[in-house]
Amino acid sequence: LSADLLLGHAGLFSLCHAAFFSVAAYTTAILQVRYQVPTALAAPVGILMGTSLGLLFGLSVRTRGVYFILVTLAMGYVIWGIGYRWASFTGGDSGVTNVPVPSIGGFTLSTMLEYYYFVLAVLLLVMFVYHRLIRSPFGLALRGIKSGEARMRSLGFSPPRHLYTAFIVSS
């Protein structure tokens, strides 16, 4: 959905989105394994870290076309390099091991079926929010920017601000 927001609605082809997911996942796993932080606290911190990286990487929306693609590709490789080479912190190719079973509010997702239904519920919630977002004035403005940036600028919209916001939301 995040790639659809950027490419399908804003017209930006980003190649660094795996970096946001990996930073969020590593943050969550490291907090749980090394510091025994519960899932209910570690997961939001992980999401915050991934979004913070999006705030930094979102500055790349100043470029367009192939330059945007190359800049996002390079930023994704920087995060991959950090994760792969900083093995003492991230575990290198093995990753973080012994991540505990998620438990939220005293409810432990111990079986795969419970985990499946939890992920399904979260997915449905995210899809509902995404559906509302792309039908909002912000989503319509993104589609307008994709089809004619100069036209949207002449109508009083700020394409760089909208694209930056879309990048952050998608991260």
Backbone as CSV, one residue per row, in Angstrom:
resi,resn,N_x,N_y,N_z,CA_x,CA_y,CA_z,C_x,C_y,C_z
1,LEU,0.820,-1.195,0.000,0.000,0.000,0.000,0.863,1.257,0.000
2,SER,2.003,1.194,0.684,2.856,2.379,0.712,3.480,2.642,-0.658
3,ALA,3.862,1.580,-1.352,4.402,1.763,-2.701,3.308,2.246,-3.649
4,ASP,2.079,1.770,-3.461,0.959,2.231,-4.283,0.681,3.706,-4.047
5,LEU,0.805,4.163,-2.808,0.588,5.573,-2.526,1.597,6.422,-3.279
6,LEU,2.865,6.011,-3.239,3.894,6.810,-3.903,3.847,6.685,-5.420
7,LEU,3.818,5.473,-5.928,3.877,5.286,-7.376,2.516,5.501,-8.028
8,GLY,1.489,4.890,-7.485,0.181,4.950,-8.112,-0.509,6.288,-8.005
9,HIS,-0.329,6.981,-6.890,-1.050,8.229,-6.682,-0.176,9.464,-6.790
10,ALA,1.102,9.358,-6.414,1.982,10.521,-6.464,2.939,10.482,-7.648
11,GLY,3.115,9.318,-8.257,4.002,9.216,-9.416,5.473,9.132,-9.071
12,LEU,5.811,8.762,-7.844,7.203,8.633,-7.418,7.564,7.159,-7.292
13,PHE,8.633,6.757,-7.977,9.078,5.367,-7.946,10.247,5.251,-6.969
14,SER,9.945,4.798,-5.752,10.942,4.718,-4.693,11.504,3.306,-4.596
15,LEU,12.817,3.204,-4.432,13.478,1.915,-4.280,14.097,1.744,-2.892
16,CYS,13.607,2.490,-1.907,14.212,2.378,-0.573,13.205,1.995,0.499
17,HIS,12.028,1.538,0.122,11.009,1.266,1.129,11.345,0.078,2.030
18,ALA,12.121,-0.846,1.545,12.530,-1.957,2.407,13.366,-1.448,3.574
19,ALA,14.037,-0.317,3.400,14.845,0.258,4.479,13.971,0.652,5.666
20,PHE,12.805,1.221,5.401,11.920,1.623,6.500,11.417,0.411,7.261
21,PHE,11.040,-0.624,6.516,10.547,-1.840,7.150,11.651,-2.525,7.947
22,SER,12.865,-2.531,7.399,13.960,-3.203,8.109,14.353,-2.444,9.372
23,VAL,14.388,-1.128,9.316,14.722,-0.349,10.514,13.657,-0.562,11.587
24,ALA,12.391,-0.568,11.194,11.313,-0.807,12.162,11.405,-2.211,12.757
25,ALA,11.668,-3.196,11.913,11.737,-4.581,12.393,12.961,-4.793,13.284
26,TYR,14.115,-4.288,12.889,15.315,-4.435,13.714,15.155,-3.722,15.051
27,THR,14.579,-2.521,15.028,14.372,-1.788,16.275,13.481,-2.578,17.215
28,THR,12.374,-3.089,16.684,11.446,-3.866,17.502,12.117,-5.116,18.059
29,ALA,12.817,-5.852,17.200,13.458,-7.097,17.632,14.568,-6.848,18.643
30,ILE,15.386,-5.837,18.418,16.490,-5.552,19.344,15.948,-5.109,20.697
31,LEU,14.911,-4.286,20.686,14.313,-3.875,21.968,13.749,-5.073,22.727
32,GLN,13.137,-6.000,22.010,12.555,-7.165,22.678,13.621,-8.133,23.180
33,VAL,14.634,-8.415,22.367,15.621,-9.428,22.718,16.639,-8.907,23.731
34,ARG,17.189,-7.738,23.483,18.274,-7.257,24.345,17.801,-6.505,25.577
35,TYR,16.648,-5.846,25.466,16.191,-5.002,26.576,14.871,-5.470,27.191
36,GLN,14.349,-6.595,26.733,13.121,-7.205,27.246,11.937,-6.228,27.289
37,VAL,11.852,-5.384,26.257,10.732,-4.456,26.131,9.553,-5.242,25.570
38,PRO,8.357,-5.099,26.137,7.209,-5.838,25.608,6.831,-5.391,24.196
39,THR,6.180,-6.285,23.464,5.797,-6.022,22.080,4.957,-4.765,21.954
40,ALA,4.054,-4.554,22.885,3.153,-3.402,22.819,3.902,-2.069,22.873
41,LEU,5.109,-2.056,23.425,5.927,-0.841,23.444,6.988,-0.851,22.353
42,ALA,7.558,-2.019,22.074,8.639,-2.116,21.096,8.140,-1.855,19.677
43,ALA,6.965,-2.353,19.333,6.441,-2.175,17.973,6.198,-0.700,17.629
44,PRO,5.545,0.094,18.492,5.395,1.514,18.165,6.725,2.260,18.061
45,VAL,7.695,1.882,18.896,9.020,2.507,18.794,9.659,2.148,17.454
46,GLY,9.498,0.900,17.026,10.022,0.493,15.720,9.373,1.271,14.587
47,ILE,8.065,1.432,14.662,7.358,2.209,13.629,7.836,3.659,13.636
48,LEU,8.043,4.204,14.815,8.545,5.576,14.930,9.935,5.718,14.316
49,MET,10.792,4.721,14.523,12.142,4.772,13.946,12.098,4.679,12.415
50,GLY,11.240,3.804,11.891,11.098,3.708,10.440,10.559,4.995,9.840
51,THR,9.601,5.610,10.529,9.048,6.874,10.053,10.067,8.000,10.163
52,SER,10.891,7.975,11.202,11.949,8.983,11.343,12.943,8.892,10.189
53,LEU,13.240,7.674,9.780,14.104,7.503,8.610,13.409,8.068,7.373
54,GLY,12.091,7.898,7.293,11.321,8.475,6.186,11.384,9.997,6.171
55,LEU,11.444,10.618,7.351,11.594,12.078,7.411,12.897,12.518,6.760
56,LEU,13.952,11.756,7.003,15.252,12.079,6.414,15.289,11.755,4.925
57,PHE,14.879,10.535,4.574,14.929,10.123,3.176,13.930,10.885,2.311
58,GLY,12.884,11.426,2.932,11.870,12.162,2.189,12.398,13.420,1.535
59,LEU,13.538,13.891,1.980,14.133,15.070,1.350,14.488,14.811,-0.108
60,SER,14.529,13.541,-0.491,14.868,13.192,-1.873,13.750,13.541,-2.850
61,VAL,12.561,13.924,-2.368,11.476,14.256,-3.299,11.759,15.541,-4.058
62,ARG,12.833,16.220,-3.713,13.219,17.398,-4.490,13.709,17.010,-5.880
63,THR,14.119,15.767,-6.039,14.556,15.276,-7.342,13.382,14.601,-8.033
64,ARG,13.487,14.423,-9.331,12.406,13.786,-10.084,12.996,12.775,-11.064
65,GLY,12.133,11.901,-11.545,12.497,10.951,-12.583,13.563,9.972,-12.150
66,VAL,14.509,9.748,-13.061,15.554,8.760,-12.814,16.449,9.174,-11.651
67,TYR,16.581,10.476,-11.415,17.408,10.937,-10.296,16.788,10.532,-8.962
68,PHE,15.470,10.632,-8.846,14.781,10.193,-7.629,14.984,8.695,-7.420
69,ILE,14.859,7.926,-8.481,15.043,6.478,-8.398,16.456,6.152,-7.920
70,LEU,17.460,6.810,-8.489,18.848,6.534,-8.110,19.147,6.967,-6.675
71,VAL,18.607,8.103,-6.259,18.841,8.565,-4.893,18.215,7.600,-3.894
72,THR,16.988,7.148,-4.154,16.346,6.216,-3.220,17.039,4.852,-3.230
73,LEU,17.523,4.429,-4.384,18.280,3.183,-4.449,19.543,3.278,-3.594
74,ALA,20.256,4.393,-3.707,21.481,4.582,-2.923,21.180,4.619,-1.424
75,MET,20.107,5.287,-1.042,19.765,5.358,0.391,19.383,3.982,0.932
76,GLY,18.691,3.200,0.130,18.354,1.838,0.542,19.590,0.982,0.731
77,TYR,20.568,1.152,-0.153,21.812,0.390,-0.019,22.618,0.823,1.198
78,VAL,22.522,2.081,1.576,23.221,2.535,2.789,22.663,1.798,4.009
79,ILE,21.349,1.716,4.107,20.735,1.014,5.239,21.060,-0.475,5.176
80,TRP,21.023,-1.058,3.983,21.404,-2.473,3.852,22.839,-2.676,4.321
81,GLY,23.750,-1.794,3.914,25.154,-1.909,4.302,25.344,-1.812,5.795
82,ILE,24.623,-0.901,6.421,24.714,-0.774,7.879,24.217,-2.054,8.543
83,GLY,23.087,-2.557,8.100,22.528,-3.770,8.691,23.407,-4.987,8.477
84,TYR,24.014,-5.076,7.325,24.827,-6.245,6.985,26.204,-6.196,7.647
85,ARG,26.817,-5.033,7.653,28.197,-4.942,8.142,28.306,-4.697,9.651
86,TRP,27.287,-4.144,10.268,27.326,-3.900,11.701,26.780,-5.136,12.416
87,ALA,27.451,-6.231,12.205,26.990,-7.540,12.670,26.920,-7.627,14.193
88,SER,27.753,-6.901,14.899,27.707,-6.962,16.357,26.405,-6.392,16.903
89,PHE,25.776,-5.501,16.161,24.521,-4.886,16.596,23.296,-5.544,15.961
90,THR,23.372,-5.811,14.648,22.209,-6.317,13.917,22.215,-7.818,13.704
91,GLY,23.332,-8.455,13.904,23.422,-9.888,13.659,23.854,-10.222,12.244
92,GLY,24.140,-9.213,11.429,24.599,-9.467,10.054,23.603,-10.248,9.236
93,ASP,24.088,-11.315,8.523,23.161,-12.101,7.697,22.217,-12.955,8.531
94,SER,22.559,-13.245,9.757,21.692,-14.059,10.608,20.545,-13.257,11.206
95,GLY,20.708,-11.963,11.329,19.671,-11.129,11.916,19.609,-11.283,13.419
96,VAL,18.562,-10.781,14.001,18.353,-10.885,15.447,17.653,-12.208,15.710
97,THR,18.231,-13.012,16.577,17.656,-14.326,16.859,16.960,-14.336,18.212
98,ASN,16.142,-15.345,18.426,15.406,-15.553,19.672,14.422,-14.429,19.982
99,VAL,13.777,-13.914,18.944,12.750,-12.889,19.145,11.548,-13.573,19.798
100,PRO,11.053,-13.020,20.896,9.945,-13.680,21.597,8.638,-13.622,20.800
101,VAL,7.742,-14.499,21.152,6.414,-14.529,20.556,5.702,-13.234,20.926
102,PRO,5.041,-12.577,19.962,4.363,-11.314,20.284,3.279,-11.498,21.340
103,SER,3.256,-10.574,22.273,2.194,-10.558,23.275,1.732,-9.117,23.430
104,ILE,0.435,-8.948,23.351,-0.133,-7.609,23.399,-1.215,-7.592,24.465
105,GLY,-1.015,-6.794,25.489,-1.999,-6.660,26.549,-2.325,-7.954,27.266
106,GLY,-1.334,-8.783,27.499,-1.565,-10.049,28.176,-2.008,-11.170,27.254
107,PHE,-2.299,-10.858,25.989,-2.710,-11.868,25.019,-1.501,-12.259,24.189
108,THR,-1.116,-13.521,24.247,0.051,-14.020,23.521,-0.396,-14.703,22.234
109,LEU,0.253,-14.314,21.150,-0.038,-14.923,19.849,0.844,-16.153,19.700
110,SER,0.454,-17.238,20.339,1.320,-18.410,20.412,1.185,-19.346,19.223
111,THR,0.029,-19.391,18.566,-0.130,-20.281,17.416,-0.113,-19.463,16.127
112,MET,0.171,-20.137,15.044,0.197,-19.461,13.748,-1.194,-18.965,13.354
113,LEU,-2.233,-19.677,13.745,-3.594,-19.258,13.432,-3.949,-17.961,14.154
114,GLU,-3.569,-17.837,15.419,-3.803,-16.593,16.158,-3.032,-15.440,15.526
115,TYR,-1.799,-15.702,15.163,-0.968,-14.683,14.525,-1.568,-14.268,13.183
116,TYR,-2.058,-15.225,12.427,-2.685,-14.952,11.135,-3.869,-14.008,11.298
117,TYR,-4.756,-14.308,12.233,-5.936,-13.472,12.418,-5.591,-12.087,12.963
118,PHE,-4.557,-12.009,13.775,-4.112,-10.696,14.248,-3.593,-9.857,13.082
119,VAL,-2.753,-10.464,12.258,-2.213,-9.745,11.094,-3.329,-9.382,10.128
120,LEU,-4.299,-10.261,9.934,-5.440,-9.970,9.073,-6.229,-8.777,9.593
121,ALA,-6.459,-8.714,10.897,-7.191,-7.589,11.485,-6.428,-6.280,11.296
122,VAL,-5.111,-6.313,11.515,-4.298,-5.106,11.325,-4.309,-4.703,9.854
123,LEU,-4.200,-5.659,8.946,-4.236,-5.368,7.517,-5.553,-4.721,7.109
124,LEU,-6.652,-5.250,7.592,-7.954,-4.675,7.259,-8.086,-3.247,7.779
125,LEU,-7.579,-3.007,8.979,-7.603,-1.657,9.523,-6.761,-0.700,8.674
126,VAL,-5.571,-1.138,8.296,-4.685,-0.307,7.482,-5.301,-0.065,6.106
127,MET,-5.922,-1.072,5.531,-6.567,-0.901,4.227,-7.720,0.101,4.309
128,PHE,-8.477,0.069,5.397,-9.565,1.029,5.583,-9.020,2.453,5.669
129,VAL,-7.967,2.652,6.468,-7.357,3.982,6.600,-6.778,4.439,5.263
130,TYR,-6.129,3.529,4.541,-5.558,3.862,3.235,-6.654,4.262,2.252
131,HIS,-7.747,3.532,2.240,-8.879,3.845,1.360,-9.400,5.256,1.645
132,ARG,-9.504,5.607,2.923,-9.956,6.948,3.301,-8.933,8.005,2.879
133,LEU,-7.635,7.681,3.018,-6.585,8.638,2.681,-6.585,8.972,1.197
134,ILE,-6.666,7.965,0.341,-6.582,8.243,-1.093,-7.850,8.904,-1.633
135,ARG,-8.933,8.841,-0.900,-10.165,9.507,-1.308,-10.322,10.887,-0.665
136,SER,-9.375,11.247,0.205,-9.406,12.544,0.876,-8.898,13.637,-0.076
137,PRO,-9.063,14.897,0.290,-8.497,15.971,-0.535,-6.990,15.826,-0.740
138,PHE,-6.291,15.303,0.271,-4.849,15.084,0.133,-4.562,14.058,-0.963
139,GLY,-5.284,12.943,-0.966,-5.094,11.916,-1.983,-5.439,12.422,-3.376
140,LEU,-6.485,13.211,-3.472,-6.851,13.793,-4.768,-5.786,14.774,-5.242
141,ALA,-5.208,15.524,-4.305,-4.124,16.442,-4.673,-2.913,15.672,-5.193
142,LEU,-2.620,14.523,-4.587,-1.497,13.711,-5.073,-1.731,13.252,-6.504
143,ARG,-2.946,12.818,-6.790,-3.248,12.403,-8.165,-3.156,13.567,-9.129
144,GLY,-3.562,14.746,-8.667,-3.427,15.935,-9.508,-1.977,16.276,-9.773
145,ILE,-1.135,16.131,-8.760,0.298,16.395,-8.926,0.904,15.396,-9.894
146,LYS,0.474,14.146,-9.808,1.000,13.131,-10.728,0.648,13.462,-12.173
147,SER,-0.570,13.933,-12.398,-0.983,14.188,-13.782,-0.518,15.540,-14.304
148,GLY,-0.302,16.511,-13.432,0.153,17.822,-13.894,0.631,18.676,-12.741
149,GLU,1.914,18.576,-12.451,2.472,19.296,-11.299,2.370,20.809,-11.469
150,ALA,2.672,21.295,-12.662,2.604,22.743,-12.908,1.170,23.253,-12.761
151,ARG,0.221,22.470,-13.213,-1.188,22.855,-13.093,-1.598,22.948,-11.621
152,MET,-1.177,21.976,-10.822,-1.516,21.995,-9.398,-0.834,23.170,-8.689
153,ARG,0.384,23.501,-9.095,1.078,24.645,-8.521,0.324,25.931,-8.853
154,SER,-0.187,26.028,-10.091,-0.929,27.231,-10.475,-2.272,27.337,-9.756
155,LEU,-2.779,26.216,-9.259,-4.021,26.227,-8.485,-3.789,26.547,-7.008
156,GLY,-2.523,26.725,-6.616,-2.209,27.114,-5.250,-1.722,25.976,-4.358
157,PHE,-1.550,24.783,-4.914,-1.037,23.658,-4.142,0.481,23.726,-4.086
158,SER,1.053,23.078,-3.088,2.501,22.993,-2.950,2.934,21.553,-3.219
159,PRO,3.271,21.231,-4.482,3.662,19.848,-4.788,4.808,19.311,-3.950
160,PRO,5.881,20.069,-3.692,6.948,19.492,-2.856,6.463,19.114,-1.456
161,ARG,5.632,19.942,-0.860,5.126,19.649,0.482,4.213,18.419,0.470
162,HIS,3.344,18.324,-0.533,2.463,17.169,-0.641,3.259,15.884,-0.887
163,LEU,4.261,15.953,-1.754,5.061,14.764,-2.053,5.894,14.341,-0.848
164,TYR,6.425,15.310,-0.116,7.188,14.994,1.090,6.287,14.320,2.130
165,THR,5.100,14.856,2.301,4.149,14.270,3.250,3.771,12.859,2.814
166,ALA,3.541,12.657,1.518,3.196,11.326,1.009,4.346,10.344,1.247
167,PHE,5.568,10.805,1.079,6.731,9.947,1.315,6.797,9.526,2.780
168,ILE,6.555,10.468,3.676,6.601,10.164,5.112,5.482,9.195,5.481
169,VAL,4.277,9.455,4.992,3.150,8.569,5.290,3.421,7.162,4.753
170,SER,4.008,7.085,3.578,4.286,5.776,3.005,5.410,5.046,3.729
171,SER,6.286,5.794,4.384,7.369,5.126,5.131,6.839,4.527,6.404
